[in-house]
């Protein structure tokens, strides 16, 4: 997925977040801070992390009227140590304080995903196996969260239901079997550039899928030994993705089975936000 920070979905997400937080106005800031007071603010990492989301700071403050200066010191995808300054902004103190929480929320959430993803990508480094994300994302924030997994070293799986065909077990059941599901897909016609993947649960389904032309297989909830045995049987006739219970501590064991991909829903549904601070210093005449 190509990332464009000014994609309409992202602009809308930023606007929704600001509307949710500010509502009819920032009562505290407007009551306590002089309108002409100028300040500098710094976003500071308080723990080691893989950075993601700093590019949204510009969008956020543009929506609030803009700032005089914005400097991004560590871009998305880079690693930060505790104490590193991620970005610096200068402008009206009211603007900085009103936009602070939304800017932090996006950076903390997205950097949390990127940081967790980086651990998974590092765990399989050198095996030839790639980490895939999933559709288990926060509703309305998929484009951002899938950007975060890429910043952490993963590869995007399908973005939604519209850009790939993934025949899962419920589709197989509804179609009447693996053969029937594959036949119906090809009868319906596969758009150019769209990949077809099918989940198989048993050796019988595996053999049937290979017989009827499947070239991308999803193997779910296997042990590493089972996965290695199945992949040996497949023998390169199809690409293989492993999923289901892919815990970080056993990831390299699974990656070493010969799998092409491992998909991990936890990258987005269970990532913990990282700790980023925002500190303001006032300008004196």
C-alpha positions as CSV (number, residue, x, y, z in Angstrom):
1,X,0.0,0.0,0.0
2,X,1.4,3.4,-1.0
3,X,1.1,5.8,1.9
4,X,0.0,9.3,1.3
5,X,-0.3,11.4,4.5
6,X,-2.9,13.6,2.7
7,X,-5.1,10.8,1.5
8,X,-8.8,11.8,2.1
9,X,-9.3,8.9,4.6
10,X,-6.4,10.2,6.7
11,X,-7.5,13.8,6.6
12,X,-11.0,12.7,7.6
13,X,-9.6,10.7,10.5
14,X,-7.6,13.7,11.7
15,X,-10.7,15.9,11.5
16,X,-12.9,13.5,13.3
17,X,-10.3,13.2,16.1
18,X,-10.0,16.9,16.5
19,X,-13.8,17.4,16.5
20,X,-14.2,14.6,19.1
21,X,-11.6,16.2,21.4
22,X,-12.3,19.9,21.0
23,X,-16.0,20.0,20.4
24,X,-17.2,23.6,20.8
25,X,-13.8,24.8,22.1
26,X,-10.9,24.1,24.4
27,X,-12.3,25.6,27.7
28,X,-9.2,25.1,29.8
29,X,-6.7,26.5,27.3
30,X,-8.9,29.5,26.3
31,X,-9.4,30.4,29.9
32,X,-5.8,30.2,31.1
33,X,-3.5,31.0,28.1
34,X,-3.2,34.5,26.5
35,X,-4.1,34.5,22.8
36,X,-0.8,36.1,21.7
37,X,1.5,33.9,23.8
38,X,4.1,32.0,21.7
39,X,5.7,28.7,22.6
40,X,7.8,25.8,21.4
41,X,6.7,22.2,21.9
42,X,8.8,19.0,21.7
43,X,7.5,15.5,21.2
44,X,9.9,13.2,23.2
45,X,10.1,9.4,23.2
46,X,10.1,8.1,26.8
47,X,11.0,4.5,25.8
48,X,12.7,2.8,22.9
49,X,10.4,2.5,19.9
50,X,9.9,2.4,16.2
51,X,8.5,5.7,15.2
52,X,5.2,6.2,13.3
53,X,2.8,9.0,12.9
54,X,5.0,12.1,13.2
55,X,4.0,13.2,9.7
56,X,0.5,13.7,11.0
57,X,1.6,16.6,13.2
58,X,1.5,19.0,10.3
59,X,-2.0,18.0,9.3
60,X,-3.3,18.3,12.9
61,X,-1.9,21.8,13.4
62,X,-3.0,22.9,9.9
63,X,-6.5,22.2,10.9
64,X,-6.1,24.4,14.0
65,X,-4.7,27.3,12.1
66,X,-1.1,26.3,11.6
67,X,2.3,26.8,13.3
68,X,5.3,28.9,12.5
69,X,7.7,26.0,12.5
70,X,7.6,22.2,12.4
71,X,10.8,20.1,12.4
72,X,10.6,16.3,12.2
73,X,13.8,14.8,13.7
74,X,12.9,11.1,13.4
75,X,10.7,10.0,10.5
76,X,8.2,7.1,10.6
77,X,10.1,3.8,10.4
78,X,13.1,5.0,12.3
79,X,14.1,3.7,15.7
80,X,14.1,6.1,18.7
81,X,15.8,5.7,22.1
82,X,14.3,7.0,25.3
83,X,14.9,10.8,25.4
84,X,15.0,11.3,21.7
85,X,13.1,14.3,20.4
86,X,10.8,13.1,17.6
87,X,9.5,16.5,16.4
88,X,9.5,20.2,17.4
89,X,6.8,22.7,16.8
90,X,6.7,26.5,17.3
91,X,3.5,28.6,17.3
92,X,0.8,30.1,19.4
93,X,0.7,28.3,22.8
94,X,-3.1,28.0,22.5
95,X,-2.7,26.1,19.2
96,X,0.0,23.8,20.6
97,X,-2.0,22.9,23.7
98,X,-5.3,22.3,21.9
99,X,-3.7,20.0,19.4
100,X,-1.4,18.2,21.9
101,X,-3.6,15.2,22.8
102,X,-4.7,14.3,19.3
103,X,-1.1,14.5,18.0
104,X,0.0,12.3,20.9
105,X,-2.8,9.8,20.5
106,X,-2.0,9.2,16.8
107,X,1.8,8.9,17.4
108,X,1.5,6.7,20.5
109,X,-1.0,4.3,18.9
110,X,0.8,4.1,15.5
111,X,4.3,3.9,17.1
112,X,3.0,1.1,19.4
113,X,1.9,-0.9,16.3
114,X,5.2,-0.2,14.5
115,X,7.2,-1.1,17.6
116,X,5.4,-4.4,18.1
117,X,5.7,-5.2,14.3
118,X,9.4,-4.5,14.4
119,X,9.9,-7.2,17.1
120,X,8.1,-9.7,14.9
121,X,10.0,-8.7,11.7
122,X,13.3,-8.9,13.6
123,X,12.4,-12.4,14.9
124,X,12.2,-13.8,11.3
125,X,15.0,-11.8,9.8
126,X,17.2,-14.0,7.5
127,X,14.7,-16.8,7.1
128,X,13.1,-15.5,3.9
129,X,9.7,-15.5,5.5
130,X,7.7,-12.2,5.6
131,X,5.4,-10.9,8.3
132,X,1.9,-10.0,7.1
133,X,-0.7,-7.8,8.9
134,X,-4.4,-8.6,8.8
135,X,-7.8,-6.8,8.6
136,X,-8.0,-6.9,12.5
137,X,-7.7,-3.1,12.7
138,X,-9.5,-0.3,14.5
139,X,-12.6,0.6,12.5
140,X,-11.9,3.7,10.4
141,X,-8.2,3.7,11.0
142,X,-7.1,0.8,8.8
143,X,-5.0,2.9,6.3
144,X,-3.1,4.4,9.2
145,X,-2.6,1.2,11.1
146,X,-1.4,-0.7,8.0
147,X,1.0,2.1,7.4
148,X,2.3,1.5,10.9
149,X,2.9,-2.2,10.3
150,X,4.9,-1.3,7.2
151,X,7.0,1.1,9.2
152,X,7.7,-1.8,11.6
153,X,8.9,-4.1,8.7
154,X,5.8,-6.0,7.8
155,X,4.1,-6.5,4.4
156,X,0.5,-5.5,3.9
157,X,-1.9,-8.3,3.3
158,X,-5.1,-7.3,1.5
159,X,-6.4,-3.8,2.5
160,X,-10.0,-4.9,2.5
161,X,-12.4,-7.3,0.8
162,X,-12.0,-5.5,-2.5
163,X,-8.3,-6.1,-3.4
164,X,-7.7,-9.8,-3.0
165,X,-9.6,-13.1,-2.8
166,X,-9.1,-15.0,0.4
167,X,-11.3,-18.1,0.6
168,X,-11.5,-18.9,4.3
169,X,-13.1,-21.9,6.0
170,X,-16.6,-20.4,6.1
171,X,-16.4,-19.7,2.4
172,X,-15.4,-23.3,1.8
173,X,-18.3,-24.5,3.9
174,X,-20.8,-22.2,2.2
175,X,-19.5,-23.2,-1.3
176,X,-19.7,-26.9,-0.5
177,X,-16.0,-27.7,-0.4
178,X,-12.5,-26.6,-1.6
179,X,-13.0,-27.7,-5.2
180,X,-16.4,-26.0,-5.5
181,X,-15.1,-22.8,-4.0
182,X,-12.1,-22.6,-6.4
183,X,-14.3,-23.5,-9.4
184,X,-16.8,-20.8,-8.5
185,X,-14.0,-18.2,-8.2
186,X,-12.6,-19.0,-11.6
187,X,-16.0,-19.1,-13.2
188,X,-16.8,-15.7,-11.8
189,X,-13.6,-14.4,-13.2
190,X,-10.5,-13.1,-11.3
191,X,-9.7,-9.4,-12.1
192,X,-6.2,-8.8,-13.3
193,X,-3.7,-8.4,-10.6
194,X,-5.9,-9.9,-7.9
195,X,-4.5,-12.8,-6.0
196,X,-6.5,-15.9,-5.0
197,X,-5.7,-17.6,-1.6
198,X,-7.5,-20.5,0.0
199,X,-7.5,-21.8,3.6
200,X,-7.1,-25.5,4.1
201,X,-7.7,-27.3,7.3
202,X,-6.9,-31.0,6.6
203,X,-4.6,-32.9,4.4
204,X,-7.5,-33.9,2.2
205,X,-8.4,-30.2,1.6
206,X,-4.7,-29.5,1.0
207,X,-4.5,-32.2,-1.7
208,X,-7.8,-31.0,-3.2
209,X,-6.6,-27.4,-3.3
210,X,-3.4,-28.3,-5.1
211,X,-5.2,-30.6,-7.5
212,X,-7.6,-27.8,-8.6
213,X,-4.9,-25.2,-9.1
214,X,-4.5,-23.3,-5.9
215,X,-1.2,-21.4,-5.9
216,X,-1.5,-19.6,-2.5
217,X,-2.4,-21.6,0.6
218,X,-3.4,-20.5,4.1
219,X,-2.5,-23.0,6.8
220,X,-4.1,-22.3,10.1
221,X,-3.4,-23.4,13.6
222,X,-0.6,-26.0,12.9
223,X,2.3,-26.8,15.1
224,X,5.7,-26.0,13.7
225,X,6.3,-29.8,13.0
226,X,3.0,-30.1,11.2
227,X,3.6,-26.9,9.2
228,X,7.1,-28.2,8.1
229,X,5.5,-31.6,7.1
230,X,2.7,-29.9,5.1
231,X,5.1,-27.5,3.4
232,X,7.4,-30.3,2.4
233,X,4.4,-32.1,0.8
234,X,3.5,-28.9,-1.0
235,X,7.0,-28.8,-2.4
236,X,6.9,-25.3,-3.9
237,X,3.7,-25.9,-5.8
238,X,2.1,-23.0,-4.0
239,X,3.0,-20.1,-1.7
240,X,2.3,-20.8,1.9
241,X,1.0,-18.5,4.7
242,X,0.8,-19.6,8.3
243,X,-1.6,-18.1,10.8
244,X,-3.3,-18.8,14.1
245,X,-1.5,-18.4,17.4
246,X,1.7,-17.0,16.0
247,X,3.4,-16.1,19.3
248,X,6.5,-13.9,19.1
249,X,8.6,-16.4,21.1
250,X,7.9,-19.2,18.5
251,X,7.9,-17.1,15.4
252,X,11.4,-18.0,14.2
253,X,10.5,-21.7,14.6
254,X,7.5,-21.3,12.3
255,X,9.5,-19.1,9.9
256,X,12.1,-21.8,9.6
257,X,9.5,-24.3,8.3
258,X,9.9,-22.9,4.8
259,X,6.7,-20.8,4.9
260,X,6.6,-17.7,2.7
261,X,4.5,-15.7,5.0
262,X,3.3,-15.5,8.6
263,X,0.2,-13.4,9.3
264,X,-0.2,-11.9,12.8
265,X,-3.4,-10.2,13.8
266,X,-1.9,-9.1,17.1
267,X,0.2,-6.5,15.3
268,X,-2.9,-4.3,15.2
269,X,-5.5,-5.7,17.6
270,X,-3.2,-6.1,20.6
271,X,-0.4,-3.5,20.2
272,X,0.2,-1.4,23.3
273,X,0.6,2.4,22.8
274,X,4.1,3.6,23.5
275,X,5.0,6.5,25.8
276,X,5.6,9.8,24.1
277,X,5.7,13.1,26.0
278,X,4.9,16.7,24.9
279,X,6.7,19.5,26.6
280,X,6.1,23.2,26.0
281,X,8.5,26.0,26.7
282,X,7.3,29.7,26.6
283,X,9.0,32.4,24.6
284,X,10.0,35.5,26.4
285,X,10.2,38.9,24.9
